[in-house]
């Protein structure tokens, strides 16, 4: 029986609140909770920023009107295609973003007008960063943003996309299958540069694991602070540096140094607090839940461990000579205290313990980490071959492979065995710097990456406004961050005492 009177109004109110909440989640690209849509709903306030920061190479944007019957009928067709590409449960994530804009909303009127939307629905194809410019003119030759004319069914739209990217995806594809339909060029700088997004993903997931497992204790505060100091200055992602700085200056607020002296009730309150909600270290949309450069062809392969290795290599080539040993200790302590693969942690500790003298050169650190990674790959290759758990498309190999850096090899054999290769280590180091510093961070458009290892001092911004530029010497960079951290921690302590006094008075 339908509700009447006040009951009907209550149902309407609840429906309105529910719909408003779902719309907000869609606008943020959130696929959690009861939100079933795979296509990301954008609006005038987030259209440009969302597309500009997208890690994907291609985008489809549908301009529609929520009152339009044809648009409502088309939505299930669009969603079938969107579910192939969008979100952590997508069959083929990290390739194409499918988004939509509701032109019936008054706030989107100017946005829809800038794309010359004359009827509904209208679908466009192009690189996400070209959409972020926010304009399409039918009277001009638009090679980068194109109007899609084959869209009326899911099959037609998918056929159009397949022709555009040279793939053969089908609506019946299952996750982690048909991966070979998308060509990859591991030597293409544009492809390599996309690894920056997996570095962000790995960084965010690492801290999510730390928060979820409540791994920050009195004995692990120091190692984490040290690692954050390294990230603040040398993380290849600008937004991860910003997030690391924010976390560092608020660290004592979240995890006070006098944990042992606190009451059990106070400690429980701190541990129960969801720090990951307040401090998403690389931005609110990260972790995204999928991998791009580090994605394996079999579920459970590559991914997180690949992203962490790329992060460590990127850190190793970005530090200055006088920071190299600090970086080595920070990375080793981070793995020892926060990497939850016990076997991996133990093997890495054995390798690190064999280092007899402190590093005093960037090159020494970068080459040690490179050699250690190859040893790990060799050990895992033997184990995976024995247990048949290897990824057939991405078998463990020595890095860099000859096709990527032929000059790195003085001699080698067909079996790619570590012991029987004579490396040109000068060429290897050049490759590591170019690959893990300049190429991977190129999407961040950082002018500082043009520096050479010959002595030019780069600068890195650690504030979102770029108002403060900090020279990259470890002592100065860490001193600046530590001073800010100490000052804010002191301020927080004063505030806490004041609050306690007020509670006592009340």
Steps between C-alpha positions, in 0.01 A plus 500: 500500500654836403582742784266792558511832684803554723629153415513593133690821578744304711566255217550790260744669739699181550506438124627853441776462758599163361514628143698806607752278676536274198548799272775631724678166493472479124636851463812393688538186296431284807368152426448397860183417688184456293619699200480264202595737220840443345505818292626798699256790527679832466377856536623852443686511831715189448497440122831666417697392806377139488590455134827690527620268780372179340773237449317350203599556139148525356159625605139486384272774630123479458302823521138414582190640668341313787150590374570354153326159443756400235784572745336288770457215253861529387649500850503116540687471168758756608538327836577165335804656337593705806513184714773363275731793564407696813578428864683231698261226382545586132610234255749732330580786740752773437423552130181699434300727729126511434332804650174688465372854555134582569417809296158525668673638809521878493856489641612315186343736246821686414702177489259337257494818295879505473478156334228622262251243626199538271312174569499207740689285540827613341815289550857619454833318479848630581788517751381604848738796519354640176150488650631695797543800270120503502411586141387342171399687188327309215614764250867422562705194414499318834755223472560459872137506617265325259125462490405130514241398243494124577349478847136394498566155648771367727638288215522799266678713759744222589574438132578870464739485797668185369570673171641801680751311715560195280351251746241222479314528829155344526211549740550140616859552612583378849751657734867431427427343165564623146783715632707449188245691295647827624843566358760628743835652417728476800753726331251777424576796733131591509417151628784499751394841628164356603681304771475817711137410566598155627759662726219712644279193531770301680577789736132541591448128545813468717368762741150350485650169617685680779182672620276195469743278692571770762872460442606837641632430849754667725780294341391562139439876517864581428530283185175639360601862567831434327324352195254791485793744507640318197165511318444870573802598295554216253173325417460526121135606535432860594172418673660218702770743617228741606310227686818373667577850628149538640524164673843576638409833656191344658676179602525571873134595504403156372770292669646679804856417605388420855276207403625282789405767757149547364201333655359193327185695418697777327708243310188318382349826376812570294513148359131503414533829311499453123810697404473381141176697463663823610836441336469343158864543424477536122158663464137420562455281192801278577519205544295444187483124542675401178844498338617629164872453433528235775193298413555125462316277256405261782315606811732553795818553298709818484291795626595617849850350517580635153380848597711498818813399310443783253462741793824382664693526174358846438608611848848352455579708191345823625695541825824696517834342585483616861150353537574156360567321828201667669283379210643149526426479873151650455406248231646204694326601824171553316515149351605346830218663699214539256528250212275212600645228275717321759713303253561809285594707805743238626679463165528878458644530853769242417601695189500832687706353784777414255569872442818563696554875448263797484400621157642839410396522134165499325643260247604251769149487647327476161732224380468301824120512481510405131724201577282398797186512284661276239596252772141498622372446146740210449394334826128550430534381141641169616228459764215601267623268225512216749150566634350612164381829653675734256322757286540371141489849357736653756754237607765614746802628310820693552457874468543679275442247220730526203232637267455801731867566565736319260788721611458369857629159391868434434423131460217265582359160423168377377387379844503846658695371802626759745838337557585485129427856398769766485330833550619841397413661832551855373233436238275326753514801730419737214204281413376490860515879529321551169239231562418548869554873528440689180263274304276376780450845648455672163122502532537711812654777286775574747772722363736381773538165329723650234791503743806285443700307752797721426432741782201720417274541802131447425212645696180330605187665628354351817201731529193495277526868422868477387564797726790326671779342300736279694851417374550129486786444744387248753601708800315813391195321359452279801580785738225715345245220526614399848483858627148537363412166651643600838326837499161354412545218748578757772195702397284190513626415848411850619153468350449163668597638841261792451216264410567284805497807724169613351348157559620510861352847554170394347 
